[in-house]
């Protein structure tokens, strides 16, 4: 069932009631005056006034009945529909799904629930404003509705999430075909107030009866499959499988353990040296967090960092990393080791925290480390995410005296004009380009171009993932400033770092 547009929705019962009071009041006054002027017979005047009063009461009662009925319908509609898009809301969707499940059981049929989440919608809200974000949601709702079959239902789950009910399908592939049709509808840009906006969506599919058998499980399975679609790179659709259920349970277990990890002090820092090409000495360290979980053992950052990002746990974890790295650097200085720059990765969630700059300043003051020895590493996407807001954040860090590095440079989509305006100190060449130096896949050309760009912008350039002598020779020949990678050292514990520094010193 596609959602229908409601006519005269802008005319409220209250407006009609006010109009009736004004008109009827005027009519009563006018009619009384008219009778007084035209009817001289006292008895006839009384009869006509009585009839007029009875008609007024009857009309008022009839109108009141319809106004109450109309108001109840309006209230019912608002309770069951999304105020922005006019689509059924989650409450009505669940009721329709309940009815569809009952019908599918009787007919031994099949149905599907699609869970849609817009990709990177927050970026649109942050860069273009919430008004355009609302226009985009309405346009998306309309475009999805146009792709559906008669009898299908689209609802807004909330935020940038939508639900679709395919109440009758003959097999799984039918749900996939509808999902592919929805994905195809996003290939054309959305035109919002003369702005062209390209948007994609990730879709998860829950099936009855092969998957869930009730409302909650079907929606949950579709939600789980949608997250898997996100993990696979977004802009695709995925069917729920039992394997995904196992993966979702593992994810939940990891999240629960992650919440306890800070209190249990299960996080540790490893440090990877950054080496000056000309001097051949260590000039900086990158602090890398590791999680030694009591339940799961040593957990890869690739496994827990995305979960920490989604849950917001990355904020306290990131703060712990920043403070621990600064304290360690000062401890090494007190032991007589040479001054070293300490690089710390900053997540998107941390960067968006309103008091982040203040907290960095507090940590520097608490640990006693001078700002110029701290380097915050952010990715291109973080730097680009909020436009002028991000630029202002970077400027404030520069005023504080902290160094800024763009990590994994070359993998994002930063414009050269925007890059020129950013108050940064260092570009870090992504290790994928360094790896391609030895393969002939345009790696040499890309690395050369990045180094030359950094030189033109008077920025320091660091190559990540240097593992071979041929890579080292090429980078040195192209006047790359620094390198880090397994050729010199992997990320090591503080104790191992002290042994390395002692041996080199």
N, C-alpha and C positions, 0 to 999 in steps of 0.2 A: 504494500500500500504506500504509494508516494504521498508525501505531505501535500495538502491542498492549500492554496492561498485563500485567505478569508477577506471578503469584501466588507466595506464599511467598518473595518476594525478600529479605525481612528475615531468613530463616533461613539462616545461612551454613554452609558445609561444616565450618568449624572448630568451630562449636557442636555439630554432629552428632557430630563425631569425639570431642570432649571428653565428651559424654553417653555415647557408646559405651564409652569407656575406663572411665568411672566404673561404668557398669552391668555391663560384662563383667568388670571387676576384682572387683566385689562378687559376681558370679555364680560366678566361679572359686573365690573364698575360701569362699563358702557351700557350693558343690557338693563341694569337697574335704572340708570338715568333715562334710558329710552322709554321704559315702561312708565316711569313717573310722568314723562312728558306726553305720552300718547294715550294711556289708559286712565280714564277718569272714574270708571266704575270701581268702587272699592272691592266688591266681591270678585270681579273678573281679575283685577290686579293681583289679589291674593292667590287665586287659582294659577295664574300664569307664573307668578313668582315661585309657587310650590313646584310646578312642573319643571321650571328652569333649574331650581335647586336640586331636584331629584336627578335630572339629567347630568348635572355637574358631578354629583356624588357617584353616579353610575360610571360616567366616563373616567373619573379619577380612580375608581376601584379597578376598572378594566386596565387602565394605563399602569397602575401600580402593580398589578399582576404580571403584565408583560415586562415591566421594568425589572421586577424581582427575578423573573425567569431569565431575562436577558443578562442581568448581572451575574446570576449563578452560572450561566453558560460561559460568560467572559472569565469568571474566576476559575472555572473548571479548565478552560483552555489555557490560561496562564499557569495553572498548576502543572499541566501536562506538556507544556511546550516551552522551548527555549526563547527567551525574550529577544535575542539578537537575530537569530536566523529564522525563527518561526517553525523550526523543526520540532518533532517530538523530543522530549527530554528523556533522561534515563528512566524516570518513573513510568512514563507511557511505554517506552521501549520494552521494559521488563514485562509489562502487562501484555503487550502484543506478542512478545516471545513466549510467554506462558500459554497464550491461546494457540500459537503456532505449534508449540510442542505437543499440546493436547491433541490437536488435529493430526500431527505427524504420527503420534502413537496409534490413533484410531485407524489411520489409513496405512500404517506401517511404511510411512514415507521418510524422506530425508530433508534436512534443512541445514543452513549454514549461518554462522555469525561472523561478520568481518569487523575487525578492530583496526581503525585507521588513525595514525598519528602523523601530523605534518612534520616534515623534516626541517629543522633549524628555523622554526617559526619565531622563536624568541629574537632571533637576529633581525627579523622584519620589524617586530615591535620596538626593539631598541634603536634601530637606525632610522625608521620611517615614522615612528609614533604609533600610539594605540588606536587612533582614529582610522589610519590606513590598515592597521592590523585587523580591526573589526570589519572593515570593508572587504578585506581579503577572506576572512572567515565566511562572510555571506556569499561571496563569489564562489568560494570552494564548495560550499553546501549546495549551491545551485548547479554547479558543474557536475558534481557527483550524482545529484538527483537525476540529471538528464541522461546519465549512462545506465541507470537502473531499469529493470523490467517492470511492467505493470504488476502490482502485487508485492513488490519489494519495499522495504521501509528503511529510510535513513534517519538517524537520530544524532543529536549532539550529546556526547558523553560529558563534555566540559572542557574548557580551555581550547586546545587545538586538536582534540580527540573526537572522532565520530564513530558511530556504530551503524552497521548495515545488517538487516535481517533478510536473508533469502529464504522465504518461508516454504518454497517448494523447489527442490532440485532433484534431478534424476541420478546424478553421480558426482563424485568429488571434482571432476574436471570442470563441471559447470560453474562451481564456485570459483575455481581458478580463472575461468574465462571472464567472469564478471569482474574479478580483481584486476586482471590484465587490462580490461576495458577502462576501469577507473584510472589505472596508472597511465594509460594512453591519453586520458583527458587532461593530464597535467603537463603534457609535452608543449602545449601552447602557453604563452605567458598570460598572466592576469593583468588587465589594464585597469589601474586604480588612479583616478584623477591625473591622467596623462602620464602615469608612471607604469612602465612594464616590469612586472614582478614574476620571476620564474620560481616555481615552488614544486616540490615533489612530496610524496607521501610513502610511508611504510605500512604494509597491510599484513595482519595476522588472521588466520582463518581457523575457526573452531567448527567441528562437524557433529551433527546428530544423525544416526545413533553410534557411529564408529568412534566418536570422541566422548563428549560430555552428554549427560542425560538430564541435566537440570539447568536452570537459568545461570546460577552462579558459576558452575563449572564450565559451561560453554563460553561465557564472557571471559573468564579467567584464562582458558586455553587460548582463545583468540588473542588476548593481551600478551600472553607468553610468546606466542608465535610472532606477534608484531615486534617484540623486543629482539627476537632472533633475526628478523628482517633488518632491523637497525644495525645489528652486529655485522651483518653481511654487506654493509655498505649503504644501506638505505635505498629508497626508490625501488623496492621489490616486494613481492608477496610470498608468504610462507604458510604452509599447512601445519597445524599442530600435530606432533607425534609424541609417542610415549618417551622417546629419547629427549625431547624438549622438556618434558615433565621432570625427568631425572635431572636435567641440566638446571631447571628452575629451582628444584629443591636444593641442589648443590650451591646455587647462587644465594639462596636464602640462608643456608647454613654459613656460607662465607660472610654474608652481611652481618649475621648475628655474632659471629666470632670477631669480626672486624670492630664491632661496637665495644667489645671487651678488651681489645688489643692494647689500646692506649693506657687503660687502667692497669693492665698486667705488665706494661712496659715490654711488649713483645717486638716493638719496632727497633731496628738498628740502622745505622748509617754506614755505608761503604763510600770510599772516596776514590775517584779516578783522576790521575794527574793530567794537567795540561802543560805541554812542553813547548818552550820557545825554540823555533827552528834554528835561529842564528846562534843563540847562547847554548842550546842543548840542555838547559836546566828547567826544573819545574817552576813555573811561575803562577800556577793556579790549580785549584782542585774543584771538581764537581761533586757535590754531595748527592748520593743516590740512596733512596730509602729501600730497606728490605724488611720483610715481615717473617719472623720466625714464630709461626703459630703453634700453640700447644696441641690443637686438634689436627691441623693440616700439615704441620712441618713447615719447611721453607716454601713460602708461596711466591710465585712469580709476580712482579709488579704489573705485568700485563693482565693478570687475573684479578687483582684486587684494586688497582687504581681506578679503572672504569666504574666499579661498584662504589668506591669511595666518592667519586665525582657525583654519581647519580643521587646518592643518599645524603650528600652534604658533609660526610665525614672527612672529606679531603681538607676541609678548613682547619679543624683542630690537628689533623695529621700534618698538614703543611706548616702550621705554626710551630709544631714540635720540631719538625725538620729544620726550619729556619733558626730557631733558638739553639738547638743542639749543635748545628754546624758552626754557628758563630762562637759558641762556648768552646768547642773543640779547637777552632782556629786560635783563639786566645790562649788556650792551654798549651798548644804547641809553641806559640810565641814565648810564653813564660818558660818553656823548657829549652829555649835557645835556638829553635829551628827558624829558618829564614821566613820573612813575611811572605805570605801567599794570598792571592785573591781567592775568595770562596764563592763558588757559583751554586745557586740554589734554584731548582725548577719551581715555577709558580703556575698553579692550575687556573683554569678559567673561573672556577667558583671563588677561589681566593681573590683573584684580581677584581672581581665584581663586589667584594665585601666593602661596605661603606667606610669601615674604620681600618682598612688594611694598611694604608700609609702610616696612620698613627701607630698601629701595632708594630710595624717594622721599625719605626723610630724608637719605640719603647724597648724593643729587643736589643737594638744597637746600644742604647743607653745602659740597659741592665747588664749586658755582657762586656761593655767597655770597648767594643770593636768600632774602629773608625769607619764611616760610611763608604769611603773609597775602596775598602777591601771586600765589600759585599757586591756581588753581581747577581742580579735577578734575571733568570732566563724565562722568557715567554715565547710562545709560538706565534707565527704570523697570524693565524686565525684569531688568537686572543687580542693581538694588537689591532686587528681590523674590526673586531666584533662590534664595538660601540662607537665607532667613528671619532668624533671630536671629544667625547667623554674619555675614551682611551688615551687620546693624545694629551689631554689635560692631566690624566693620572701619571703618564710618563714624565711630563714636565715637572710635576710635583716631586717625583722620585729624584729627578736630576737636581732640583733645588735642595733636596735632602743630602745630595752628594753620592747617592748610590749609582752603581753602574748598571746599564741595561743591555741585555743580549737577546738577539732574535734567534731562537733555537730552531733546528730543522729547516733552515732557510732553503727555499726552492721548492718546497712541497706544498706551499699555500698559494694564495692568489693576490698577494699585495701588489698594488700599483706602484710604479716607480715614483710618481709624484707624492703619494702618501708616504712611501718609505723615506723620501727626502725630507719630509716634514717631521718625522719621528725623531725625538731626542735620544738616540741610542748610541751605544759605543762599539758593539760587536755583532758580526754576522757569523753564525755557525753553519757550516756547510753540512747538509744532511748526509749521513753515512751511506745512503743508497747511491748518491752521486760519486762519493769517494770509491765505493765498491766497483762502480762502472768504469773507473779509470783503467782498469786492467782488462776489461771485456771488449772494449771497442764500441760500446753502445752509446756513443756521443758523450760519455762521461767526462772525457778530457775537455771537450768544448764547453760543457756546462760549468765545470769547476773553474775553468779559466775565466769564463764570463763573470761568475760570482766574485772571484778574487778581484778582477778588474773593477767591477761595480763597487766593491767595498773600498778599494783604493781611491776611486774617484770621489766617494762620499766621505773620505778620511775616516774610515771605520777599520777597526781591527777585525781580522778574519781568522776563524778557528775551524779546522777540519776534524770532523768526528769519524770514528770507525776506521782509523788508519791501521792496517794489519800487515802490509807487505812493504818490503824495501823499495819496490818500484813505485808504489803509491807515495811513499815518503820522499823519494827523489823527485818525482814529478811536482809535488806540492812545494817543495823547497825551491825548485827551479822557477816556479811561478810566483814566488815571493809570498807564499801563505805565511802568516805570522806565527800561528801556533797549531798544535795537533794534539789529539788524544785518541787512544785506541790500544788494542791488544799488542801492537808492535812494541810499545813502551811498557804498558802495564794495564791489566784489567782493573775494575773497581775492587778495592781491597779494604780490609778492616782497619780501624785506627791503629791497632798494634802492628799490623803489617806495614802500614804507611810510615810509622815511626822507624821501623827497621830499614825501609827503603830510603828515607830521608837521611838516616845516619850513615848508610853505605855511600850515598851520593855526596854527603857533606864532608 
